[in-house]
Amino acid sequence: MEITSIEFLLFAAVCIGVYLVLPKKVQWIFLLAASLVFYMTSGVGYTLIYVIVSVLSVYLATIFFEKIDRAESVKNKNGLKKLIMLVALLENLGVLAVLKYTNLGIEIINWFSEKSIGAYIFEPVSYVAPIAISYYTLQLIAYLLDCYWKTIEAEKNFGRLFLYAIYFPQMVSGPISRYKEIGTQLFEEHRFDYERIKKGLIRMAYGFFEKLAVAGPLSTIVSTMYDNLGRFNGVYIWALILLFPLELYADFKGCMDIILGISECIGIHLPENFNAPFFSKSVQEFWQKWHMSLGHFLRDYIMTPILMSKPMKKLGKWAKEKFGRKEGKKIPSYFGLFAVWTCMGIWHGSGVKFIIGEGWWFFAIIFLSEVTEPIFKKIKSNKKSNGVKSVGDKKSEDNNSIGENKIADGFRVIRTIILFAIGNVFFIAKDMSQALQVFRQAFDLKWIRPQEAFIRLQLDRGLNHFTGVVILILGIILMTFFEYMQHRGRDFRDVLSGWKAIPRWGVYILMVSVSVIYMFGNVTTFIYQGF
């Protein structure tokens, strides 16, 4: 059941309607039943056993934690709890590794075997994994570690923990929620609230519009160009490189708005996953605003434990003595950053290209930024200290500096988008060879006539060509405006509510009508679906 289909809309409408009229004590049970129906109609049925095993291992581990704490006869409580935690952790990571990352191991082994004996040893395998395996696995790991660290209390009801893992809106593309964020909400009573449901429906409509009217046509352009790379070079390749991040964002953000809108109608507020990332002035800031739930997970459950480990504390102490307190404390953080970005690359897919493009590329940029920061600060301070200015000169300088800062900020935003786009070439390319081909052709300045380059592009998504182009342009403009409002701290729904009736309803009708037309024309999956 694709969430851009009419069937899913009907399913969601029935779920919301029935849920809101049920008694409190059975509302969560109904959500669990609905989630199971969604799972069975969206994935391969027998893979549910993997989910059950994962949830059961974490459930039993956290129950044992409390039993061990209460037991007076157990001597080494911490050691036993750590052992149980590691068993449950390895079970979940093991299932994820086998089902999703076996081919990554095969690819690495085959690379070495080709270099040494000139032949591949293993053939790629094809395992059927549960839908959203990466999302629910990370959620369960976060819950397991939070219980182990005693930051939350263990859930005694297996069914409730099971609902936390497979809550149906999150089974598409996340977000990765913590139990302390939604655990209480899932089991609270929720009733009909006109304002809440209205805002949820508007967000859903906008999500469908982002996915179907913006990401869909852009996907056609990008995929057609990638399928015909030999016909493009130079500026066309750079246009391709920059178009994919826009497609990816409209796709992923659209999915999040649909999911968060449905949950809002139900009465459950899931964590936000995006915060206007394309207005970021650095790659680090960009990733703090892109896929935020994954970033928070990696920070809290990878970065922090590494930095708090004994080896890193010893390294930090040595580095401070060797390089000084200020610079020395950064040394351990670089190891933590490398681990985080390696995990980021691995999470994005089973292939070396993901580790390089979605992991090490961004680590290298952030690392170089951290290392060179003192140099640029020194250059900037030297410029400011040049000469003594009069009062008039000072005012003129302040006015000029405001303009210069705006230009500099605009340059930083553009630079960040380009750096992000370069990394994502590895995400969309079929393999490393194609990714490198893209970069080679980007610097090939041989002229290709536009009519020859774009002859294969298919912009028609159920409407005529001209209308499809106009709607795509309107969609990009609308998205850019709403993103800018979010960058300024305003919800796009609050912005719309402040407009007069005609333009406000014009936007509503545009989003709904175009989404419905495209929905009947072509049902598509989300790029991050099934991760």
C-alpha positions as a printed NumPy array, in Angstrom:
array([[  0.   ,   0.   ,   0.   ],
       [  1.814,   3.104,  -1.252],
       [  1.027,   6.238,   0.751],
       [  0.603,   8.265,  -2.446],
       [ -2.324,   6.055,  -3.434],
       [ -6.065,   6.542,  -3.052],
       [ -6.156,   3.285,  -1.08 ],
       [ -3.842,   4.713,   1.546],
       [ -5.883,   7.916,   1.812],
       [ -9.021,   5.838,   2.446],
       [ -7.133,   3.665,   4.932],
       [ -5.84 ,   6.713,   6.821],
       [ -9.288,   8.35 ,   6.839],
       [-10.911,   5.218,   8.287],
       [ -8.137,   4.858,  10.889],
       [ -8.458,   8.477,  12.033],
       [-12.257,   8.388,  12.114],
       [-12.581,   5.089,  13.987],
       [ -9.716,   5.868,  16.382],
       [-11.206,   9.173,  17.557],
       [-14.562,   7.64 ,  18.531],
       [-13.204,   4.596,  20.36 ],
       [-12.891,   4.446,  24.162],
       [ -9.484,   5.364,  25.538],
       [ -8.599,   1.854,  26.709],
       [ -8.872,   0.358,  23.219],
       [ -7.522,   3.264,  21.144],
       [ -3.932,   2.046,  21.277],
       [ -5.045,  -1.526,  20.514],
       [ -6.809,  -0.253,  17.401],
       [ -3.641,   1.627,  16.373],
       [ -1.661,  -1.597,  16.783],
       [ -4.177,  -3.514,  14.654],
       [ -4.128,  -0.783,  11.988],
       [ -0.336,  -0.831,  11.974],
       [ -0.312,  -4.593,  11.465],
       [ -2.768,  -4.252,   8.559],
       [ -0.568,  -1.569,   6.999],
       [  2.532,  -3.735,   7.43 ],
       [  0.925,  -6.806,   5.894],
       [ -0.389,  -4.855,   2.895],
       [  2.804,  -2.863,   2.316],
       [  5.538,  -5.437,   2.789],
       [  6.136,  -9.177,   2.622],
       [  4.029, -10.803,   5.323],
       [  6.502, -13.34 ,   6.681],
       [  9.1  , -10.62 ,   7.388],
       [  6.946,  -9.582,  10.342],
       [  8.664, -12.397,  12.244],
       [ 11.922, -10.392,  12.111],
       [ 10.162,  -7.423,  13.696],
       [  8.605,  -9.58 ,  16.409],
       [ 11.98 , -11.151,  17.27 ],
       [ 13.645,  -7.734,  17.468],
       [ 10.937,  -6.279,  19.696],
       [ 10.863,  -9.405,  21.876],
       [ 14.639,  -9.362,  22.433],
       [ 14.555,  -5.726,  23.536],
       [ 11.43 ,  -6.242,  25.651],
       [ 12.937,  -9.197,  27.542],
       [ 16.265,  -7.412,  28.021],
       [ 14.668,  -4.318,  29.569],
       [ 12.422,  -6.422,  31.808],
       [ 15.502,  -8.335,  33.021],
       [ 17.244,  -5.029,  33.806],
       [ 14.606,  -4.216,  36.399],
       [ 14.494,  -7.766,  37.765],
       [ 18.267,  -7.753,  38.232],
       [ 18.159,  -4.383,  39.986],
       [ 15.595,  -5.751,  42.46 ],
       [ 17.341,  -9.097,  43.007],
       [ 19.375,  -9.225,  46.198],
       [ 21.169, -12.468,  45.371],
       [ 22.858, -11.191,  42.193],
       [ 26.396, -10.016,  42.93 ],
       [ 27.686,  -8.45 ,  39.705],
       [ 24.503,  -6.671,  38.641],
       [ 26.161,  -4.194,  36.293],
       [ 28.121,  -6.898,  34.507],
       [ 25.046,  -9.093,  34.028],
       [ 22.95 ,  -6.165,  32.773],
       [ 25.703,  -5.188,  30.351],
       [ 25.848,  -8.751,  29.014],
       [ 22.079,  -8.849,  28.457],
       [ 22.182,  -5.411,  26.814],
       [ 24.94 ,  -6.521,  24.439],
       [ 23.063,  -9.692,  23.459],
       [ 19.902,  -7.726,  22.605],
       [ 21.936,  -5.042,  20.838],
       [ 23.864,  -7.554,  18.746],
       [ 20.67 ,  -9.427,  17.868],
       [ 19.109,  -6.279,  16.43 ],
       [ 22.268,  -5.098,  14.696],
       [ 22.896,  -8.625,  13.411],
       [ 19.49 ,  -8.921,  11.747],
       [ 19.933,  -5.452,  10.232],
       [ 23.449,  -6.261,   9.016],
       [ 22.514,  -9.581,   7.412],
       [ 19.346,  -8.388,   5.708],
       [ 20.592,  -4.989,   4.572],
       [ 24.4  ,  -4.987,   4.479],
       [ 25.482,  -8.436,   3.297],
       [ 26.126,  -7.053,  -0.181],
       [ 28.343,  -4.317,   1.25 ],
       [ 30.613,  -6.996,   2.731],
       [ 30.523,  -8.929,  -0.558],
       [ 31.428,  -5.778,  -2.497],
       [ 34.45 ,  -5.094,  -0.278],
       [ 35.653,  -8.733,  -0.437],
       [ 35.216,  -8.823,  -4.228],
       [ 37.193,  -5.6  ,  -4.617],
       [ 40.17 ,  -7.083,  -2.802],
       [ 39.828, -10.426,  -4.62 ],
       [ 39.756,  -8.68 ,  -8.004],
       [ 42.922,  -6.79 ,  -7.168],
       [ 44.706,  -9.921,  -5.904],
       [ 43.465, -12.834,  -8.067],
       [ 41.636, -10.971, -10.847],
       [ 38.19 , -12.439, -10.136],
       [ 35.17 , -12.03 ,  -7.889],
       [ 34.649, -14.589,  -5.135],
       [ 30.981, -14.031,  -4.232],
       [ 27.834, -13.1  ,  -6.105],
       [ 25.482, -10.459,  -4.641],
       [ 22.574, -11.855,  -2.626],
       [ 18.964, -10.772,  -2.412],
       [ 17.261, -10.986,   0.991],
       [ 13.741,  -9.782,   1.707],
       [ 13.957,  -7.315,   4.592],
       [ 11.077,  -5.928,   6.663],
       [  9.855,  -2.508,   5.593],
       [ 11.479,   0.357,   7.528],
       [ 13.993,  -2.031,   9.092],
       [ 16.557,   0.743,   9.631],
       [ 14.003,   3.009,  11.311],
       [ 12.439,   0.568,  13.764],
       [ 15.825,  -1.022,  14.569],
       [ 17.327,   2.325,  15.571],
       [ 14.208,   3.139,  17.601],
       [ 14.502,  -0.147,  19.485],
       [ 18.24 ,   0.361,  20.058],
       [ 17.568,   3.849,  21.447],
       [ 14.884,   2.411,  23.755],
       [ 17.178,  -0.431,  24.87 ],
       [ 20.059,   1.918,  25.725],
       [ 17.797,   4.45 ,  27.429],
       [ 16.471,   1.682,  29.69 ],
       [ 20.017,   0.423,  30.308],
       [ 21.173,   3.933,  31.223],
       [ 18.008,   4.381,  33.345],
       [ 16.892,   7.53 ,  31.527],
       [ 13.434,   5.961,  31.017],
       [ 11.451,   3.177,  32.673],
       [ 10.908,  -0.091,  30.815],
       [  7.517,  -0.73 ,  29.222],
       [  5.912,  -3.744,  30.904],
       [  3.304,  -4.372,  28.174],
       [  4.755,  -6.14 ,  25.119],
       [  1.895,  -4.96 ,  22.888],
       [  2.594,  -1.326,  23.713],
       [  6.287,  -1.693,  22.916],
       [  5.317,  -3.452,  19.686],
       [  3.112,  -0.484,  18.732],
       [  6.011,   1.901,  19.405],
       [  8.101,  -0.107,  16.92 ],
       [  5.542,  -0.454,  14.094],
       [  3.269,   2.608,  14.47 ],
       [  2.085,   2.716,  10.857],
       [  2.858,   6.318,   9.786],
       [  6.494,   5.791,  10.807],
       [  6.789,   2.536,   8.843],
       [  7.33 ,   4.468,   5.6  ],
       [ 10.334,   6.721,   6.17 ],
       [ 10.564,   7.452,   9.888],
       [ 11.157,   9.764,  11.673],
       [ 13.26 ,   7.905,  14.242],
       [ 11.293,   8.641,  17.407],
       [ 12.38 ,   8.11 ,  21.   ],
       [ 10.128,   6.339,  23.456],
       [ 10.262,   9.344,  25.767],
       [  8.951,  11.488,  22.872],
       [  5.957,   9.427,  21.758],
       [  5.61 ,   6.588,  24.273],
       [  3.135,   8.495,  26.408],
       [  1.275,  10.   ,  23.435],
       [  0.565,   6.594,  21.884],
       [ -1.446,   5.54 ,  24.921],
       [ -3.152,   8.788,  25.885],
       [ -6.763,   9.532,  25.035],
       [ -7.262,  11.632,  21.903],
       [-10.569,  13.14 ,  20.782],
       [-11.825,  15.14 ,  17.836],
       [-10.293,  18.609,  17.721],
       [-11.235,  20.719,  14.701],
       [ -8.173,  22.998,  14.723],
       [ -5.724,  20.115,  15.2  ],
       [ -7.291,  18.024,  12.437],
       [ -7.498,  21.005,  10.074],
       [ -3.789,  21.7  ,  10.512],
       [ -3.008,  18.009,  10.081],
       [ -4.996,  17.801,   6.829],
       [ -3.345,  20.945,   5.443],
       [  0.059,  19.47 ,   6.205],
       [ -0.917,  16.214,   4.514],
       [ -2.129,  18.089,   1.417],
       [  1.128,  20.024,   1.244],
       [  3.111,  16.796,   1.616],
       [  1.272,  15.169,  -1.282],
       [  1.842,  18.317,  -3.354],
       [  5.594,  18.293,  -2.586],
       [  5.884,  14.64 ,  -3.534],
       [  3.613,  14.478,  -6.57 ],
       [  3.87 ,  17.937,  -8.147],
       [  7.525,  18.718,  -7.403],
       [  9.5  ,  15.552,  -6.626],
       [  7.67 ,  13.508,  -9.29 ],
       [  8.496,  15.684, -12.332],
       [ 12.008,  16.335, -11.031],
       [ 12.477,  12.58 , -10.715],
       [ 11.569,  12.183, -14.385],
       [ 14.135,  14.785, -15.416],
       [ 16.897,  13.438, -13.165],
       [ 16.359,   9.749, -13.984],
       [ 16.146,  10.441, -17.732],
       [ 19.407,  12.391, -17.646],
       [ 21.138,   9.668, -15.625],
       [ 19.901,   7.056, -18.082],
       [ 21.378,   9.108, -20.939],
       [ 24.539,  10.513, -19.365],
       [ 26.447,  10.311, -22.621],
       [ 24.231,  13.016, -24.112],
       [ 25.046,  15.612, -21.457],
       [ 28.068,  17.526, -20.225],
       [ 29.18 ,  20.792, -18.677],
       [ 26.358,  23.024, -17.496],
       [ 23.752,  20.296, -18.044],
       [ 25.581,  17.957, -15.68 ],
       [ 25.826,  20.715, -13.072],
       [ 22.083,  21.281, -13.473],
       [ 21.596,  17.533, -12.932],
       [ 23.83 ,  17.578,  -9.834],
       [ 21.844,  20.468,  -8.336],
       [ 18.39 ,  19.161,  -9.31 ],
       [ 18.668,  15.872,  -7.435],
       [ 18.953,  17.425,  -3.935],
       [ 15.802,  19.414,  -4.704],
       [ 14.041,  16.235,  -5.821],
       [ 15.305,  14.352,  -2.767],
       [ 14.147,  17.096,  -0.418],
       [ 10.695,  17.453,  -1.994],
       [ 10.353,  13.665,  -1.842],
       [ 11.594,  13.136,   1.717],
       [ 10.059,  16.322,   3.144],
       [  6.772,  15.531,   1.381],
       [  6.757,  12.093,   2.972],
       [  7.422,  13.61 ,   6.408],
       [  4.611,  16.15 ,   6.008],
       [  2.145,  13.383,   5.087],
       [  3.252,  11.241,   8.025],
       [  3.323,  14.068,  10.56 ],
       [ -0.021,  15.363,   9.243],
       [ -1.709,  11.98 ,   9.737],
       [ -0.277,  11.675,  13.238],
       [ -1.409,  15.198,  14.06 ],
       [ -4.959,  14.294,  13.035],
       [ -4.775,  11.313,  15.381],
       [ -3.356,  13.498,  18.151],
       [  0.23 ,  12.231,  18.183],
       [  3.014,  14.73 ,  17.523],
       [  6.041,  13.059,  15.975],
       [  9.45 ,  14.8  ,  16.049],
       [ 10.258,  17.147,  13.17 ],
       [ 12.806,  15.877,  10.671],
       [ 13.639,  19.06 ,   8.726],
       [ 14.166,  22.719,   9.532],
       [ 14.749,  24.634,   6.274],
       [ 18.189,  23.07 ,   5.611],
       [ 18.746,  24.847,   2.278],
       [ 19.2  ,  28.16 ,   4.099],
       [ 22.181,  26.772,   6.038],
       [ 25.527,  28.545,   5.834],
       [ 27.7  ,  25.472,   6.439],
       [ 27.586,  21.737,   5.835],
       [ 27.518,  21.106,   9.59 ],
       [ 24.512,  23.398,  10.016],
       [ 22.86 ,  21.762,   7.001],
       [ 23.025,  18.317,   8.57 ],
       [ 21.739,  19.699,  11.853],
       [ 18.573,  20.626,   9.95 ],
       [ 18.349,  17.645,   7.565],
       [ 17.019,  14.272,   8.751],
       [ 17.286,  15.604,  12.292],
       [ 16.004,  12.463,  14.022],
       [ 18.841,  10.407,  12.498],
       [ 21.374,  13.092,  13.397],
       [ 20.161,  13.173,  16.99 ],
       [ 20.381,   9.383,  17.199],
       [ 23.97 ,   9.323,  15.924],
       [ 24.926,  12.144,  18.285],
       [ 23.414,  10.55 ,  21.406],
       [ 24.126,   6.861,  20.771],
       [ 27.363,   6.927,  18.727],
       [ 29.206,  10.218,  19.272],
       [ 28.546,  10.673,  22.989],
       [ 29.439,   7.085,  24.07 ],
       [ 32.672,   7.293,  22.032],
       [ 33.677,  10.595,  23.623],
       [ 32.797,   9.287,  27.103],
       [ 34.783,   6.064,  26.686],
       [ 38.008,   5.552,  28.633],
       [ 40.288,   5.412,  25.55 ],
       [ 38.937,   8.736,  24.281],
       [ 39.301,  10.354,  27.707],
       [ 42.937,   9.219,  27.833],
       [ 43.49 ,  10.51 ,  24.314],
       [ 41.905,  13.836,  25.244],
       [ 44.151,  14.197,  28.275],
       [ 47.248,  13.439,  26.204],
       [ 46.181,  15.824,  23.42 ],
       [ 45.611,  18.699,  25.847],
       [ 49.082,  18.245,  27.259],
       [ 50.593,  18.027,  23.775],
       [ 48.648,  20.719,  21.857],
       [ 47.121,  22.859,  24.582],
       [ 43.681,  22.745,  26.191],
       [ 41.764,  24.488,  23.412],
       [ 43.081,  22.465,  20.464],
       [ 43.727,  19.261,  22.383],
       [ 40.09 ,  18.732,  23.345],
       [ 39.147,  18.642,  19.645],
       [ 41.279,  15.576,  18.874],
       [ 38.885,  12.971,  20.389],
       [ 35.925,  14.682,  18.707],
       [ 37.495,  14.038,  15.295],
       [ 37.462,  10.292,  15.986],
       [ 33.848,  10.556,  17.088],
       [ 32.968,  12.535,  13.952],
       [ 34.617,   9.93 ,  11.739],
       [ 32.607,   7.149,  13.404],
       [ 29.371,   9.142,  13.095],
       [ 29.859,   9.903,   9.405],
       [ 30.908,   6.34 ,   8.652],
       [ 27.659,   5.171,  10.275],
       [ 25.771,   7.844,   8.322],
       [ 27.156,   6.459,   5.071],
       [ 26.425,   2.847,   6.011],
       [ 22.866,   3.756,   7.04 ],
       [ 22.175,   5.245,   3.611],
       [ 22.805,   2.042,   1.73 ],
       [ 24.663,  -1.2  ,   1.133],
       [ 27.569,  -0.024,  -0.98 ],
       [ 30.945,   1.683,  -0.74 ],
       [ 29.57 ,   4.63 ,  -2.727],
       [ 27.247,   5.476,   0.174],
       [ 30.091,   5.448,   2.698],
       [ 32.12 ,   7.775,   0.49 ],
       [ 29.375,  10.139,  -0.696],
       [ 27.041,  10.255,   2.301],
       [ 29.714,   9.71 ,   4.931],
       [ 33.382,  10.472,   4.378],
       [ 32.781,  13.36 ,   1.966],
       [ 30.894,  15.313,   4.608],
       [ 33.311,  14.265,   7.349],
       [ 36.19 ,  15.65 ,   5.278],
       [ 34.41 ,  18.983,   4.774],
       [ 33.525,  19.388,   8.468],
       [ 36.979,  18.232,   9.571],
       [ 38.714,  20.743,   7.27 ],
       [ 36.343,  23.453,   8.452],
       [ 37.223,  22.736,  12.09 ],
       [ 40.973,  22.605,  11.414],
       [ 41.1  ,  25.824,   9.352],
       [ 38.673,  27.813,  11.538],
       [ 41.447,  29.45 ,  13.668],
       [ 43.246,  30.578,  10.504],
       [ 40.181,  32.316,   9.056],
       [ 39.346,  33.878,  12.427],
       [ 42.838,  35.332,  12.594],
       [ 42.557,  36.751,   9.058],
       [ 39.188,  38.289,   9.886],
       [ 40.427,  39.864,  13.12 ],
       [ 43.447,  41.332,  11.306],
       [ 41.156,  43.014,   8.777],
       [ 39.043,  44.555,  11.515],
       [ 42.072,  45.915,  13.38 ],
       [ 43.492,  47.766,  10.328],
       [ 43.515,  51.5  ,  11.134],
       [ 41.4  ,  53.779,  13.332],
       [ 38.223,  55.126,  11.757],
       [ 36.445,  58.434,  12.318],
       [ 32.794,  58.531,  13.434],
       [ 31.571,  59.146,   9.866],
       [ 33.813,  56.476,   8.482],
       [ 32.613,  54.062,  11.182],
       [ 28.947,  54.558,  10.243],
       [ 29.731,  54.137,   6.556],
       [ 31.762,  51.032,   7.351],
       [ 28.893,  49.555,   9.408],
       [ 26.461,  50.085,   6.523],
       [ 28.883,  48.518,   4.081],
       [ 29.536,  45.597,   6.409],
       [ 25.794,  44.801,   6.581],
       [ 25.671,  44.568,   2.799],
       [ 28.888,  42.585,   2.71 ],
       [ 27.567,  40.171,   5.359],
       [ 24.416,  39.52 ,   3.333],
       [ 26.473,  38.811,   0.225],
       [ 28.83 ,  36.591,   2.242],
       [ 25.884,  34.71 ,   3.786],
       [ 24.369,  34.193,   0.336],
       [ 27.686,  32.829,  -0.906],
       [ 27.902,  30.46 ,   2.084],
       [ 24.375,  29.166,   1.441],
       [ 25.139,  28.505,  -2.249],
       [ 28.465,  26.884,  -1.353],
       [ 26.734,  24.599,   1.17 ],
       [ 24.091,  23.52 ,  -1.351],
       [ 26.771,  22.693,  -3.94 ],
       [ 28.815,  20.671,  -1.432],
       [ 25.699,  18.762,  -0.372],
       [ 24.768,  18.148,  -4.006],
       [ 28.227,  16.751,  -4.818],
       [ 27.939,  14.194,  -2.016],
       [ 24.521,  13.131,  -3.267],
       [ 25.906,  12.216,  -6.674],
       [ 27.137,   9.029,  -4.971],
       [ 23.638,   8.506,  -3.524],
       [ 21.827,   8.443,  -6.871],
       [ 24.56 ,   7.014,  -9.109],
       [ 24.219,   3.31 ,  -9.883],
       [ 27.806,   2.677,  -8.772],
       [ 31.147,   4.371,  -8.198],
       [ 31.941,   4.225, -11.894],
       [ 28.854,   6.229, -12.837],
       [ 29.47 ,   8.743, -10.046],
       [ 32.977,   9.394, -11.353],
       [ 31.58 ,   9.648, -14.887],
       [ 29.247,  12.432, -13.72 ],
       [ 32.157,  14.443, -12.333],
       [ 34.275,  13.911, -15.469],
       [ 31.478,  15.126, -17.725],
       [ 30.731,  18.087, -15.449],
       [ 34.076,  19.568, -16.495],
       [ 33.698,  18.639, -20.161],
       [ 33.   ,  22.   , -21.804],
       [ 32.293,  20.617, -25.264],
       [ 29.126,  22.285, -26.578],
       [ 25.914,  20.299, -26.85 ],
       [ 22.878,  21.942, -28.392],
       [ 19.944,  22.252, -25.948],
       [ 17.433,  20.63 , -28.313],
       [ 19.662,  17.554, -28.571],
       [ 20.337,  17.413, -24.843],
       [ 16.722,  17.663, -23.709],
       [ 15.015,  15.687, -26.457],
       [ 14.604,  12.668, -24.157],
       [ 13.221,  14.535, -21.16 ],
       [  9.679,  13.554, -20.18 ],
       [  7.92 ,  16.278, -18.191],
       [  4.406,  14.926, -18.659],
       [  2.994,  13.623, -15.329],
       [ -0.668,  13.227, -16.265],
       [ -1.071,  16.834, -17.485],
       [  0.049,  18.38 , -20.771],
       [  3.704,  19.427, -21.036],
       [  3.159,  23.157, -20.629],
       [  0.854,  22.732, -17.622],
       [  3.254,  20.268, -16.025],
       [  6.145,  22.719, -16.341],
       [  4.061,  25.604, -14.958],
       [  2.914,  23.538, -11.961],
       [  6.473,  22.388, -11.294],
       [  7.71 ,  25.993, -11.304],
       [  4.803,  27.123,  -9.088],
       [  5.514,  24.23 ,  -6.738],
       [  9.204,  25.136,  -6.409],
       [  8.308,  28.794,  -5.776],
       [  5.714,  27.819,  -3.165],
       [  8.134,  25.429,  -1.446],
       [ 10.889,  28.046,  -1.412],
       [  8.565,  30.614,   0.161],
       [  7.317,  28.214,   2.845],
       [ 10.888,  27.073,   3.554],
       [ 11.962,  30.682,   4.005],
       [  9.075,  31.219,   6.434],
       [ 10.197,  28.155,   8.399],
       [ 13.746,  29.521,   8.352],
       [ 12.301,  32.655,   9.966],
       [ 10.565,  30.527,  12.616],
       [  7.017,  30.522,  11.184],
       [  4.81 ,  27.531,  10.373],
       [  3.556,  27.673,   6.766],
       [  0.032,  26.898,   7.989],
       [  0.078,  29.952,  10.233],
       [  1.334,  31.993,   7.27 ],
       [ -1.534,  30.75 ,   5.099],
       [ -4.115,  31.43 ,   7.807],
       [ -3.062,  35.089,   7.761],
       [ -3.785,  35.451,   4.041],
       [ -7.081,  36.661,   2.64 ],
       [ -9.637,  34.029,   1.669],
       [ -9.098,  34.049,  -2.111],
       [ -5.288,  33.504,  -2.185],
       [ -5.476,  31.14 ,   0.799],
       [ -8.118,  28.933,  -0.78 ],
       [ -6.336,  29.227,  -4.104],
       [ -3.293,  27.532,  -2.571],
       [ -5.464,  24.887,  -0.893],
       [ -7.287,  24.08 ,  -4.141],
       [ -4.011,  24.012,  -6.096],
       [ -2.389,  21.558,  -3.668],
       [ -5.38 ,  19.226,  -3.458],
       [ -6.469,  19.23 ,  -7.112],
       [ -2.971,  18.765,  -8.55 ],
       [ -2.169,  16.02 ,  -6.023],
       [ -5.367,  14.133,  -6.849],
       [ -4.732,  14.368, -10.608],
       [ -1.165,  13.125, -10.245],
       [ -2.259,  10.466,  -7.756],
       [ -4.566,   8.885, -10.303],
       [ -1.906,   9.179, -12.992],
       [  1.056,   7.559, -11.271],
       [  1.602,   6.03 ,  -7.826],
       [  5.267,   6.244,  -6.815],
       [  7.345,   5.155,  -3.859],
       [  9.494,   7.418,  -1.718],
       [ 13.272,   7.462,  -2.105],
       [ 13.808,   6.685,   1.595],
       [ 10.968,   4.142,   1.78 ],
       [ 12.09 ,   0.718,   2.899],
       [ 15.322,   1.929,   4.533]])
